[in-house]
């Protein structure tokens, strides 16, 4: 096999290594059972997280000259008229809107801003641990926990039925624990728990 042919496999192994490091770091921290999450936290989890490369549409009501439609740069920022760079990568549109409105108060009276995502980039989800086919998988932005476990080929015979974790770093670090029963029976909509780009699903 030529060096060029090996390249996709090397990239995949590096991705898996980085994901494993993330899991190791997060594993030392506390976790919260999915059933203990507040309704506000569950609702917030459904909101899209902006990724590098997404096209962000910012509109300032009554001030079209301040509005813009721009792609998030590799550093996770976008440039806006007057206020300059705004960090959007890893944030929810509602959080970006609040930040822009706050910064515009130095120039406008009661600014009203909308933030929409016109184009999204494909995301990747890692599924590791006691699953039949661990790996890093391309995913739709509507990926749910049950979908990720299916991509991993399901649990192995050695898997713990009550130690399924979703580990994430953005918009803030979190480690959420599930049982297999809650996912299979969709108790509290556990099977539909939304995953974000960069999330790692770990079955111990």
ABEGO torsion letter per residue (X at the ends): XBAAAAAAAAAAAAAAAAAAAAAAAAAABBBBBAAABBAAAAAAAABBBBBBGBBBBBBBBGBAAABBBBBBBAAGBBBBBGAEBBBABGBBAAAAAAAAAAAAAAABBGBBBBBBBABBBBBBBBBBEBBABBEBBBBBAABBAAAAAAAAGEBBAABBAABBBBBBAOABBBBBBBBAAAAAAGBGGAAABBBBBGBBBBBX
